[in-house]
Amino acid sequence: MVNLFLAPMEGVTDFVMRDLLTGLGGIDQCVTEFLRVTDKLYPDRVFFENCPELKTGSRTRAGTPVFVQLLGGHAEPLAENASRAAELGALGIDLNFGCPAKTVNRHDGGATLLKSSNRIFDIIHTVRKKVPAHIPVTAKIRLGFDDPRVCLENAKAAEEAGAAWLTVHCRTKTDGYKPPAYWEWIPKIKEQSRIKIIANGEIWTVDDFKRCAQVTGCQDFMIGRAALRNPYLFSQIKQIDQDTKYQPIRLLPGFFKACEAYLNEDFATARTKQWLNQLRVTDDRIQSIFDEVKILKKPTEFKQKLDQLLT
Ligand SMILES: Cc1cc2nc3c(=O)[nH]c(=O)nc-3n(C[C@H](O)[C@H](O)[C@H](O)COP(=O)(O)O)c2cc1C
């Protein structure tokens, strides 16, 4: 059976987006945007902001489990925060070893850790020891910082440290987000692993998914950016509702409303524009809608125009 994960994407797959996308079907598991841990234990408020689903059993309204993702370079504070997230109800803790952002790497978190399998082991092992045994601790890596070959020892370190599963974004930090994703590393990792490996990177269409499945031999896949271009991709892969005429643009007014209820209308305007900016590349009509609304800064004007163009 195929399992599909919605990728964590900071500034994109927040609570509102997770709720909307999991409501469309096909997604088995979500991960929050990363919460960066330096040296202190966050107050509960911060965990609830990062993962409002903690208040509803760590699941979206559709019932999809949400893991809390932590990022950082210091094992002890990561373990403290992971333990607190578990106490607050997190169904699992995911550790991010893939973030390419300069500020994150300068502070010794994210992809820079891929240079040392010992540190990956130490962090996962320390977190694993601190979090109750029934709560899975998982990890997400890139192939390496600049050398993809290190994925083998890093994957081994993650498994030996007690990771329940491992997501592999099949590019190095140096590759950034440039296609292709090097899925062919996954069978090499799988050959030496007993834990579940989740394939991630460059799945944009059902055909990409099929090729990725063929190359990797995986049953578990994580999809990120394509979720905005085609929010129905997950259900299409799972072959649910094949007869539906998919019109992602129709989701925008509801999304605006949900963002407004969650925070405010400025946030709703920014996020809806952000989504429209992704959708426009899929369709000329959406491109022209984007062109008309992108300059509108006042939320009421933006929303009015959007509604008018969509009727
Ligand atoms: C805007 C953006 C934000 C991201 N934020 C995170 C994050 O918070 N944590 C994480 O592990 N990965 C993050 N990623 C990486 C994605 O989870 C995923 O690994 C990457 O986009 C490759 O998958 P894709 O080709 O399906 O998009 C982010 C990616 C993007 C584009």
PDBQT file of the ligand as one rigid body, heavy atoms in Angstrom, charges set to zero:
ROOT
HETATM    1  C1  LIG A 401       9.259  26.980   0.891  1.00  0.00    +0.000 C 
HETATM    2  C2  LIG A 401       9.827  25.697   1.423  1.00  0.00    +0.000 A 
HETATM    3  C3  LIG A 401       9.935  25.513   2.793  1.00  0.00    +0.000 A 
HETATM    4  C4  LIG A 401      10.453  24.324   3.322  1.00  0.00    +0.000 A 
HETATM    5  N1  LIG A 401      10.487  24.144   4.685  1.00  0.00    +0.000 NA
HETATM    6  C5  LIG A 401      10.891  22.945   5.193  1.00  0.00    +0.000 A 
HETATM    7  C6  LIG A 401      10.806  22.665   6.588  1.00  0.00    +0.000 A 
HETATM    8  O1  LIG A 401      10.325  23.479   7.396  1.00  0.00    +0.000 OA
HETATM    9  N2  LIG A 401      11.270  21.468   7.014  1.00  0.00    +0.000 N 
HETATM   10  C7  LIG A 401      11.775  20.522   6.162  1.00  0.00    +0.000 A 
HETATM   11  O2  LIG A 401      12.183  19.443   6.602  1.00  0.00    +0.000 OA
HETATM   12  N3  LIG A 401      11.842  20.754   4.843  1.00  0.00    +0.000 NA
HETATM   13  C8  LIG A 401      11.397  21.909   4.334  1.00  0.00    +0.000 A 
HETATM   14  N4  LIG A 401      11.396  22.102   2.974  1.00  0.00    +0.000 N 
HETATM   15  C9  LIG A 401      11.785  20.989   2.074  1.00  0.00    +0.000 C 
HETATM   16  C10 LIG A 401      10.569  20.146   1.676  1.00  0.00    +0.000 C 
HETATM   17  O3  LIG A 401      10.013  19.502   2.805  1.00  0.00    +0.000 OA
HETATM   18  C11 LIG A 401      10.943  19.071   0.624  1.00  0.00    +0.000 C 
HETATM   19  O4  LIG A 401      11.938  18.255   1.173  1.00  0.00    +0.000 OA
HETATM   20  C12 LIG A 401      11.457  19.703  -0.676  1.00  0.00    +0.000 C 
HETATM   21  O5  LIG A 401      10.614  20.754  -1.101  1.00  0.00    +0.000 OA
HETATM   22  C13 LIG A 401      11.548  18.650  -1.791  1.00  0.00    +0.000 C 
HETATM   23  O6  LIG A 401      10.300  18.099  -2.085  1.00  0.00    +0.000 OA
HETATM   24  P1  LIG A 401       9.454  18.561  -3.380  1.00  0.00    +0.000 P 
HETATM   25  O7  LIG A 401      10.366  18.444  -4.577  1.00  0.00    +0.000 OA
HETATM   26  O8  LIG A 401       8.284  17.600  -3.422  1.00  0.00    +0.000 OA
HETATM   27  O9  LIG A 401       9.028  19.985  -3.155  1.00  0.00    +0.000 OA
HETATM   28  C14 LIG A 401      10.900  23.296   2.438  1.00  0.00    +0.000 A 
HETATM   29  C15 LIG A 401      10.803  23.502   1.053  1.00  0.00    +0.000 A 
HETATM   30  C16 LIG A 401      10.267  24.667   0.536  1.00  0.00    +0.000 A 
HETATM   31  C17 LIG A 401      10.152  24.827  -0.959  1.00  0.00    +0.000 C 
ENDROOT
TORSDOF 0
